[in-house]
């Protein structure tokens, strides 16, 4: 118990109100631990294959893109394909990564065929909207780990 001095050498204890306030503060900082059930169905670990919709409003019209999430394997394939080795140097083509990812993710699109050539011709607004659905090639935690090495 914390005491404070009052007068020469006479300690005084906390008041009832102070102690109750401190107890309430302790209670509010204690997090409730929730025990989760162990997973038993491995199919729950697979990527979601449901379709999502990206609607883009441009030039007075609505453009609808249907896409699905990439699997871990597809993302790895896109990263591998975007790596360029030449003359002893390593380069990563972010454009190639996004182009391949969009080819894998887009199920239905007003843009056909979805190729690197087609993507290069798109307006900036369309390109930025499309890459917003693609996962970044490298997660922030991976970037930090690379910087530390």
Residue pairs with C-beta under 8 A, 6 or more apart in sequence:
1 13
1 14
2 14
3 11
3 12
3 13
3 14
4 11
4 12
5 11
5 12
6 12
14 22
39 45
46 71
47 69
47 70
47 71
47 72
48 68
48 69
49 68
49 69
50 68
51 66
51 67
51 68
51 107
52 66
52 67
52 68
52 69
52 133
53 64
53 65
53 66
53 67
54 64
54 65
54 66
54 67
54 129
54 130
54 132
54 133
55 62
55 63
55 64
55 65
56 62
56 63
56 64
56 65
56 125
56 126
56 129
57 63
58 123
58 125
58 126
63 110
63 126
64 108
64 110
65 106
65 108
65 109
65 110
65 130
65 133
66 106
66 107
66 108
66 109
67 105
67 106
67 107
67 133
68 105
68 107
69 105
70 78
70 101
70 104
70 105
70 134
70 135
74 101
74 104
75 101
75 135
75 137
77 100
77 104
78 97
78 100
78 101
78 104
78 137
79 97
79 137
81 96
81 97
81 100
82 92
82 93
82 94
82 96
82 97
82 100
82 137
83 90
83 91
83 92
83 93
84 90
84 91
84 92
84 93
84 96
85 91
92 137
94 137
95 116
95 119
96 116
97 137
98 119
98 130
98 131
98 134
99 115
99 116
99 119
101 134
101 135
102 114
102 119
102 130
102 131
102 134
103 114
103 115
105 133
105 134
106 114
111 118
111 122
119 127
119 130
122 130
138 146
